[in-house]
């Protein structure tokens, strides 16, 4: 048993020790008659609590009944802000996910963070949400899910009996449908980029429109992933917030390079400095380590920010400096760069590609692909599919009863 300044840590409980009115008080921290476990979060809470108790004893405002009522439940506890921090620290997550959680915590702290965790009420949460009527239903749900998870951890740690967020209903929200660019818009954007921007930017835009790769996948693409002979690329990594990781689906895939995508990539390779071209010309037979040993430039990342010669961290800089100005100059309705992905998906379908093939190229399951892009299957292929059925009926119509009888005579 460890005793650190009035906090006694036992095998399955925590006990506070302090002097009050000339007597030594030893109180086990309880919730609903059960001792709270000596988890790191609970131990930290116990140290805060003993410091608060001693402060109030010195001030003459401490009440034993207030802190330790007859039912054995500790009346005071850490704040909601403390619990949110403890919950986040306990998560083993990607940096991008952590950033989303941190945004939610930043929302809650000014509104309910100062409330004692044991005093948080359902109504407190509803009032906090009403301060931001501008938030989308999806954002509200994301924020509530973080608070709900943090309070659930408090329940598991026996700091709370019930989760005050459990009964908060999810907000309704309508998922935005894909909003692709049409072919005329695609050609205008590419032409504008070729005229006004560095070739590296123009090539990247065209490559993205005609491969449908995710932003993170394009940023993470390496020259070693390109098979120039087979005109294919292996999509196996992504870069999110500057950190290289697996793809969104945690699955690698082979993407066929059509003529437009291949031409853009070929132009991009040709435009690179001679030393870099030497490095990538040996891709497939030479590893990066071997390239370095030969003294060549190891320019492993395919698309770099031409202003600095460094990899793109995310699409914000690209969007701000290149994408948004181009659409504004062309008078094209704004859509984010990722809509180039939707554009390629609809191109595949309108060209007659099967959903199974299109889904494989995009890195989706067929089920997810159909749920997102079914409109283009219906709109683009209704007459075509009906014609297939008519041809089948005409050529393979089963014999009528009369024809069957004639055949048996």
Secondary structure by P-SEA (a helix, b strand, c coil): ccccccbbbcccbbbbbbbcccbbbbbccccccccccccaaaaaaaaaaaaaaaaaaaaccccccccccccccccccccaaaaaaaaaaaccccaaaaaaaaaaaaaccccccccccccccaaaaaaaaaccccccaaaaaaaaaaaaaaaaaaaaaccccccccccccbbbbbccccccccaaaaaaaaaaaaacccaaaaaaaaaaaaccccaaaaaacccccccccccbbbccbbbcccccccccccbbbbbbbcaaaaaaaaaaaaaccaaaaaaacccccccaaaaaaaccccccccccccccccccccaaaaaaccaaaaaaaaccccccccaaaaaaaaaaaaacccaaaaaaaacccaaaaaaccaaaaaaccaaaaaaaaaaaaaccccccaaaaaaaac
